[in-house]
């Protein structure tokens, strides 16, 4: 296996096939993806030529952008009825997580089953929760959503269906961001699909800037 290609064990376990992340696109990587069965992911500059990708059987799945904000850029929104806490039980946040990520590239890949894609995000949330990195988002006494963090990165987040589009998210995100800045992080960041306009608008309202767009391509090579 070339050093620029790595097997993603967590994806392989969920989808039941060998899954690979191509960290550096090349002719060698393209040849391997055509010959070795499995599911491949590569992230490329949106302005790069995609001819070799298409010739190698890769297909477009998503464009990811990185919202980022320093403490000085952050625009805080406060509301007396919202609070956040890391003392949140797994079943509650897992119920919100399951099925919430339909904008994700795994749900948009027609070679993969939505139920398996849901399980991937569920497993990821379980891992972050086990190390105490999940904030429960509460409106009054009710659990309205969650944000899972890894250091200065907001890696997973979702609102429960009854609270979507109600204007609560900016206050809840603000509370989590304020705690992370207070803990010493100079800059916070996340990663969102450009198709997820609700998330894009939310981060913009909080003062985040957008950078580092990448196009995500997948390839499915069947067993010969």
C-alpha positions in Angstrom: 0.0 0.0 0.0 1.6 3.3 -1.0 2.2 5.7 2.0 -0.3 8.2 0.5 -3.1 5.7 0.9 -4.4 4.4 4.2 -7.1 1.9 5.1 -9.8 3.5 7.3 -10.6 0.7 9.7 -13.7 2.4 11.2 -15.4 2.8 7.8 -14.4 -0.8 6.7 -16.0 -2.2 9.8 -19.3 -0.3 9.1 -19.6 -0.8 5.4 -18.3 -4.4 5.2 -15.7 -3.6 2.5 -12.2 -2.4 2.5 -12.3 1.4 2.7 -9.4 3.7 1.9 -8.5 7.4 2.2 -6.2 8.7 -0.5 -4.2 11.4 1.1 -2.2 12.4 -2.0 -3.7 12.1 -5.4 -1.4 10.6 -8.1 -1.4 8.2 -11.1 -0.2 5.5 -8.7 -3.2 6.0 -6.5 -5.6 6.0 -9.4 -4.1 2.7 -10.7 -4.5 1.1 -7.2 -8.1 2.2 -6.9 -8.9 0.6 -10.3 -7.3 -2.7 -9.4 -7.9 -3.3 -5.6 -11.5 -3.8 -4.7 -12.9 -1.4 -2.1 -14.3 2.0 -1.4 -12.0 5.0 -1.9 -12.2 8.7 -0.8 -10.0 11.5 -2.1 -10.3 15.3 -1.3 -9.1 17.7 -4.0 -8.9 21.4 -4.8 -12.2 22.5 -6.3 -10.3 24.2 -9.2 -8.1 21.2 -10.0 -8.6 19.2 -13.2 -10.9 16.3 -12.6 -10.1 14.3 -15.8 -7.9 11.7 -14.2 -10.5 11.2 -11.4 -13.3 10.5 -13.8 -11.1 8.3 -16.0 -10.2 6.2 -12.8 -13.9 5.8 -11.9 -14.2 8.4 -9.2 -17.5 10.4 -8.8 -18.3 13.6 -7.0 -20.0 13.4 -3.6 -19.6 16.7 -1.8 -17.8 19.9 -1.2 -16.6 20.6 2.3 -15.8 24.0 3.7 -14.1 24.9 7.0 -15.7 27.5 9.2 -13.2 29.1 11.6 -13.3 31.9 14.1 -11.0 33.4 16.6 -12.3 34.7 19.9 -12.2 38.2 18.5 -14.2 37.3 15.5 -16.8 35.3 17.4 -20.3 36.9 17.7 -22.0 35.6 20.8 -25.8 35.3 21.1 -27.3 34.8 24.5 -30.6 33.5 25.7 -31.8 32.9 29.3 -33.7 29.7 28.4 -30.7 27.7 26.9 -27.9 25.9 28.5 -25.2 23.4 27.6 -23.6 20.5 29.6 -21.2 17.7 29.1 -23.1 15.7 31.7 -25.5 14.2 29.1 -26.5 10.6 28.7 -25.6 8.8 25.5 -29.1 7.4 24.6 -30.5 10.9 24.3 -27.9 12.4 22.0 -27.7 9.1 20.0 -31.4 9.4 19.2 -30.8 12.9 17.8 -27.7 11.7 15.9 -29.3 8.8 14.2 -30.4 9.8 10.7 -29.5 13.5 11.2 -26.6 13.6 8.7 -28.3 13.3 5.3 -26.1 16.1 3.9 -23.1 13.9 4.5 -21.1 12.4 1.7 -21.8 8.8 2.9 -25.5 9.4 2.6 -25.1 10.9 -0.8 -23.0 8.1 -2.2 -25.4 5.8 -4.1 -23.1 2.8 -3.6 -23.6 2.9 0.2 -26.7 2.1 2.3 -28.2 4.9 4.3 -28.5 2.7 7.4 -24.8 2.0 7.3 -24.0 5.7 6.9 -26.2 6.3 10.0 -24.3 3.7 11.9 -21.0 5.4 11.0 -22.0 8.6 12.6 -23.6 6.8 15.6 -20.3 5.0 16.2 -18.3 8.3 15.9 -20.6 10.0 18.5 -20.2 7.0 20.9 -16.4 7.3 20.7 -16.4 11.1 21.4 -19.0 10.7 24.2 -16.8 8.0 25.8 -14.0 10.5 26.3 -16.3 13.3 27.6 -16.4 15.4 24.4 -20.2 15.7 23.8 -22.1 18.8 24.9 -25.9 18.4 25.4 -27.8 21.4 24.2 -30.9 22.2 26.4 -33.8 24.5 25.9 -35.3 24.7 29.4 -35.3 21.1 30.7 -35.5 19.5 27.2 -32.5 18.1 25.3 -32.6 19.9 22.0 -29.4 18.9 20.3 -25.7 18.1 20.8 -22.2 19.2 19.7 -19.3 16.7 19.8 -15.9 18.3 20.1 -12.3 17.2 19.6 -10.0 19.8 21.0 -10.8 23.1 19.1 -12.9 21.3 16.5 -16.7 20.9 16.4 -16.7 17.6 14.7 -20.4 16.5 14.9 -23.5 18.5 15.7 -27.2 18.2 15.3 -30.5 19.5 16.5 -33.5 17.4 17.4 -36.3 17.5 14.8 -38.8 19.6 17.0 -36.1 22.3 17.5 -34.9 22.7 13.9 -35.6 26.0 12.3 -36.8 27.6 15.5 -33.9 29.9 16.0 -32.4 28.1 19.1 -29.2 26.9 17.4 -27.3 30.2 17.5 -27.7 30.5 21.2 -26.8 26.9 21.9 -23.7 27.0 19.7 -22.7 30.3 21.3 -22.7 28.8 24.7 -20.5 25.9 23.7 -18.1 28.2 21.7 -17.9 30.5 24.7 -16.8 27.6 27.0 -14.2 26.4 24.5 -12.7 29.9 24.1 -12.7 30.2 27.9 -10.8 26.9 28.2 -7.9 28.4 26.2 -8.6 27.7 22.5 -7.6 30.7 20.4 -9.5 29.6 17.3 -12.5 27.2 16.8 -13.2 25.4 13.6 -15.6 22.8 12.0 -16.3 21.2 8.7 -19.6 21.4 6.9 -21.0 20.4 3.6 -21.6 23.3 1.3 -25.0 21.8 0.6 -26.0 22.2 4.3 -27.2 25.8 4.1 -28.6 25.8 7.6 -25.2 25.0 9.1 -23.4 27.5 6.8 -25.8 30.3 7.8 -25.5 29.4 11.5 -21.7 29.6 11.4 -21.9 32.9 9.5 -24.2 34.3 12.1 -21.6 33.4 14.8 -18.9 35.3 13.0 -17.1 32.3 11.5 -15.2 32.8 8.3 -15.1 30.1 5.6 -11.9 28.7 4.2 -10.2 25.5 2.7 -12.9 24.3 0.4 -12.3 20.7 -0.9 -14.2 18.6 -3.4 -14.8 15.1 -2.2 -14.7 12.2 -4.7 -15.5 8.5 -4.1 -14.7 5.4 -6.0 -16.3 2.0 -5.7 -14.2 -0.8 -7.2 -16.1 -4.1 -7.2 -14.5 -7.6 -6.8 -13.5 -8.9 -10.2 
